[in-house]
Amino acid sequence: MPAFEFRQAAILPARPRPIVSIGLGGIVHDAHYPAYRLAGFDVVGGFDINGERAAMMADKFDIPRLYGSLSEAIQGAPADAVFDIAVPGGAIADILREIPAGRAALIQKPMGEDLAEARGILDICRERELLAAINFQLRFAPFVIAARDMIEQGLLGELYDVEFRVQCNTPWHLWPFLFPLPRCEILYHSIHYVDLIRSFCGNPQSVYARTISHPSAPDLRGGARSMIIMDYGENPRVNVMTNHSHAYGGEKHQSYVKFEGSNGAIQIRAGLNMNYPDGVPDRFEYILPGEGGAPGWQTLDIKGSWFPEAFIGTMASLMRYADGETASLPTSVEDAILTMATVEAAYASSQQGGTPLPQV
Ligand SMILES: NC(=O)c1ccc[n+]([C@@H]2O[C@H](COP(=O)([O-])OP(=O)(O)OC[C@H]3O[C@@H](n4cnc5c(N)ncnc54)[C@H](O)[C@@H]3O)[C@@H](O)[C@H]2O)c1
């Protein structure tokens, strides 16, 4: 029996639009620009409030034009440019208010620091009729595209169980802006998994969660580890478990997403978390006992990874949507706010606490 073949790559736009960056920090360096190079997307200009940082990035990635201010960037951008906004969540709304009506913007997650800010961002996008999407790029990681193809073909049958588990040693010091924030782990990290799960399972009925700090990261006041149950009733059972402070070597590091159905299962190691941002190799394993294929778990060869290939997908999908090549914009602000609502429910649950033990 021939090996299964599944889609792994995002669909590219017929006519890529020029890109203007707002914010030229770590994620643009590590993932946005490497992805755009692979895809052949043109970055025509950029702006960062930190001039030195901007100059370094222009030098390294040959950005043809640096702007001295946000308004200069907006005035100077070609009319069909996509504004690629990659700044901390709290800075997004002020930037969007400056963008003229009808323009295209890809906005780094999270969509503001909480649901109230997300609503504000959605209102601005609606008022200005922006073509706006949140950069929930994990949905476009090659291993996720393959899993989605498999699941949409019905090969797993009914989806019973979805789990994202992370046990690693995350270099939080890369994001100094996170330390004073009241919300950290779920809002800035597990949000990827919450969003990914929503993209497969829809909105949960409710959320149970607990997010807490870690003794080794007491300055990270917004939490460094989380347990999230996304409640879909009897099926599927869904949870996200993260411990970013496993300090006992890479041997027991884990970072996987598992999809288990009535006819088969997929388990994917997302190696990025295990040595961020360089990662370790991913591993895509699946088992389809009813399909007459080879028995036992099989490995699917996947080309590309979360960093940087997934970042092609979010940008490509917005460019295609903006040019009318597709009617769907999977990570639109209209959809992303529901991920923010799920995250909000997780924080509310965490604050509320569990059921105390009854008297005995
Ligand atoms: N996989 C992912 O999707 C992923 C990974 C890492 C970070 N991020 C997100 O990207 C955003 C930026 O993270 P980072 O790691 O690049 O942080 P960073 O601190 O390295 O970079 C942020 C940059 O934005 C600039 N900046 C801040 N406010 C600005 C403004 N108003 N206008 C222009 N520039 C401004 C800063 O000077 C800095 O250079 C965060 O919201 C984070 O959640 C996403």
PDBQT file of the ligand as one rigid body, heavy atoms in Angstrom, charges set to zero:
ROOT
HETATM    1  N1  LIG A 401       4.711  32.444  17.625  1.00  0.00    +0.000 N 
HETATM    2  C1  LIG A 401       4.262  33.657  17.763  1.00  0.00    +0.000 C 
HETATM    3  O1  LIG A 401       3.240  33.950  17.238  1.00  0.00    +0.000 OA
HETATM    4  C2  LIG A 401       4.991  34.681  18.562  1.00  0.00    +0.000 A 
HETATM    5  C3  LIG A 401       6.232  34.403  19.141  1.00  0.00    +0.000 A 
HETATM    6  C4  LIG A 401       6.873  35.433  19.841  1.00  0.00    +0.000 A 
HETATM    7  C5  LIG A 401       6.236  36.673  19.986  1.00  0.00    +0.000 A 
HETATM    8  N2  LIG A 401       5.008  36.857  19.426  1.00  0.00    +0.000 N 
HETATM    9  C6  LIG A 401       4.270  38.132  19.593  1.00  0.00    +0.000 C 
HETATM   10  O2  LIG A 401       4.901  39.161  18.887  1.00  0.00    +0.000 OA
HETATM   11  C7  LIG A 401       4.805  40.375  19.601  1.00  0.00    +0.000 C 
HETATM   12  C8  LIG A 401       6.211  40.949  19.708  1.00  0.00    +0.000 C 
HETATM   13  O3  LIG A 401       7.017  39.979  20.323  1.00  0.00    +0.000 OA
HETATM   14  P1  LIG A 401       8.590  39.955  20.127  1.00  0.00    +0.000 P 
HETATM   15  O4  LIG A 401       9.043  38.632  20.615  1.00  0.00    +0.000 OA
HETATM   16  O5  LIG A 401       8.954  40.352  18.744  1.00  0.00    +0.000 OA
HETATM   17  O6  LIG A 401       8.988  41.065  21.193  1.00  0.00    +0.000 OA
HETATM   18  P2  LIG A 401      10.231  42.060  21.152  1.00  0.00    +0.000 P 
HETATM   19  O7  LIG A 401      10.202  42.751  22.464  1.00  0.00    +0.000 OA
HETATM   20  O8  LIG A 401      11.457  41.341  20.725  1.00  0.00    +0.000 OA
HETATM   21  O9  LIG A 401       9.847  43.073  19.971  1.00  0.00    +0.000 OA
HETATM   22  C9  LIG A 401       8.811  43.994  20.036  1.00  0.00    +0.000 C 
HETATM   23  C10 LIG A 401       9.257  45.181  19.165  1.00  0.00    +0.000 C 
HETATM   24  O10 LIG A 401       8.156  46.059  19.017  1.00  0.00    +0.000 OA
HETATM   25  C11 LIG A 401       8.658  47.382  19.132  1.00  0.00    +0.000 C 
HETATM   26  N3  LIG A 401       7.540  48.229  19.486  1.00  0.00    +0.000 N 
HETATM   27  C12 LIG A 401       6.878  48.301  20.658  1.00  0.00    +0.000 A 
HETATM   28  N4  LIG A 401       5.860  49.173  20.580  1.00  0.00    +0.000 NA
HETATM   29  C13 LIG A 401       5.895  49.681  19.325  1.00  0.00    +0.000 A 
HETATM   30  C14 LIG A 401       5.106  50.616  18.637  1.00  0.00    +0.000 A 
HETATM   31  N5  LIG A 401       4.073  51.241  19.217  1.00  0.00    +0.000 N 
HETATM   32  N6  LIG A 401       5.388  50.889  17.346  1.00  0.00    +0.000 NA
HETATM   33  C15 LIG A 401       6.441  50.288  16.729  1.00  0.00    +0.000 A 
HETATM   34  N7  LIG A 401       7.241  49.394  17.346  1.00  0.00    +0.000 NA
HETATM   35  C16 LIG A 401       6.960  49.077  18.627  1.00  0.00    +0.000 A 
HETATM   36  C17 LIG A 401       9.755  47.292  20.166  1.00  0.00    +0.000 C 
HETATM   37  O11 LIG A 401      10.657  48.380  20.089  1.00  0.00    +0.000 OA
HETATM   38  C18 LIG A 401      10.396  45.966  19.809  1.00  0.00    +0.000 C 
HETATM   39  O12 LIG A 401      11.451  46.092  18.875  1.00  0.00    +0.000 OA
HETATM   40  C19 LIG A 401       4.202  40.030  20.973  1.00  0.00    +0.000 C 
HETATM   41  O13 LIG A 401       2.867  40.442  21.026  1.00  0.00    +0.000 OA
HETATM   42  C20 LIG A 401       4.227  38.527  21.058  1.00  0.00    +0.000 C 
HETATM   43  O14 LIG A 401       3.058  37.974  21.619  1.00  0.00    +0.000 OA
HETATM   44  C21 LIG A 401       4.391  35.899  18.726  1.00  0.00    +0.000 A 
ENDROOT
TORSDOF 0
